């Protein structure tokens, strides 16, 4: 299996890190501080992590189109990780870190392996909401006002994740 690397010098600060093999350069169709788009998909395995070049404060809307081959499609922003298809219980949506730490959602974490899903993650200063293919999967009220982080997508536990896009849009300041 080849590991794909996006070199920050070529792609304006995008970071994808894998420490064990030589890099292969793959250009994104579009990259900016708030958008990464690759029509073929960026393949992540092992310790790879795809991060947006910019950091973001709420209120924001994050849209991610990605798939996992089996388990562990993981996202980071308002939590250290939100896990779809967690290897311990694929039905449970896991939320580790951040204001919602440990407030997992039963029967909300399963996504179809091998199929791209559209994830919409809305984070305001007082709430986060996570949708998969337009269906609400998770909602939590808490203090999200101090977040200023990049958006991350990564695999774990031997899964392979493919990312077609990450897009972040600032919402109006009065968004609750």
N, C-alpha and C positions, 0 to 999 in steps of 0.2 A: 504494500500500500504506500502510495506517495503522500507526503504531507505537503500542504500548500502554505506558502508564506507570502504575505504582502509586506513589502519593504517600506518602512515609514518614509524614507527619502523620496521614494517614487510616488507614494500615495498620500502625501501631505499629512503625516502624523498618525495614520491608522496603525494600530498595533495588533499583530497576530504573532503569538510567541509559541514556539515549540523548540525545546532545548536539545533534542537528540539527533537531528539530521540536518544536512545542508539545505539551504533555502532554494525553493523554486519560486520564481516570480510569476504572479498572475495579476493582471491589471483588473481593477474594478471598472464597470461601465461608467459609474459616477461615484465620486467621493467628495464630501465636504465635511465640515465640522459636525453637521447634523444629519448626514445621509451617507449610507453605503449601499450601493446597488450593484449586483452582479447577476446578469440574466442566466448564466450557467450555474451559479451557486458557488459559494466558498465553502470548501469541505474542511471541517474541524475534527480532529481526532486526538486521543491521548490528552495532553496538557495544553492543547491549543485554546486560545481565548480571543475572540474577535471583539474589539472595543471601538466605540466611536471616538474620533479624534477630539471632540469637544466634551465638556461637562455641562450639566444642565440643572437648573433649579426649577422646582414646581412653580406654576402649573405647566405640565407638559403632556402631550399625547405621543406615545411611542408606538410605532407600527413595525412589526417584525414578521417576515415571511421566512419560515424555516421548516425543516423536518429532521427527524431522527430515524436512524435505521432500526432501532429497537427501543432503548430506554434513554433516560437522562438527557432531555433537552432542557438546558439550564439558562436562566436569564438573571442578570444583575442590574439593579438600579435602586429601587426603593427598598430592596432587600439585598443581602449578600448573594442570595440565590433563591429563585423561584424555580421549582423543579416539576416538569411535566414527565410522565412515565417513569417516576422514581422507581429504582430497582427493588426497593423494599415493599412497595405497594403501588402499582402503576395507576390505580384508581385515585389515589390521594394526591392532591396538589400540595406540595411542600413549600413553606415559606420560612426561610432561615435568615435571621438578622433583620435589622431595621425595626421600625415601630410595630410591625405585625409578627415579630419573631415567635415561632412556635404555634402560631394560629393557623394550622393546616386545615385544608378543606377536603373532607371525605367526598368521594365520587365526583371530583372536579379536575383531576389531573391527567386522565387518559386522553392521548391523542393517537391517531392511527399511524403506526410505524410505516415509513417509506412514502408518506404523503405530506406534501407541503400544507401547512396551516397558516392562517393569518391571525396573528396575536396583536391585540390592541391593549395597551397598558396606559391608563390615564392616572396621573398622579397630580394631585392638587396639594396645597399646604395642609389640608385636613383629611384627605382620603386617597386610597388607591383602589382602582377597579381594573380587573383583568378579564378580557374577552377573548374567546377563541372562535374564529369563524362567525363572528357577530353575537355569539351566545355568552352572556355573563357567566363567568366561572368563579370569580372571587371578588369580594369587596371588604374593605376594612377602613374604619375611621380611626385616625390617630394623628400625631404631630409629624408631618412630613416636610415641614417648612425649612428645615436645616439641610436638606439634601442638596448636594452640588457634586454630582458624579457623572461619569460617562455611563453609557449603556453597554452591557456585555452580553455575549452569547457564547456558551461553551458546552462541551460534552463532559461526561464522566463515566467511570465504571466500564470502559471499553466501548461505549457507544460512538457512533459517527454521526455528526450533525452537519447539515448543509444549510447555509444561509443565503437566501436570494436578496434580502434587503433588511436594512434597519433604517427607519426614518423617525426623526424627532421633530415635533412641531410645538413651539411655545403657544400656550393658550392665553386668552385674556386674563389679566391680573385678578379680576373679580370672579374667576371660575372657582366654584366650590366643589 
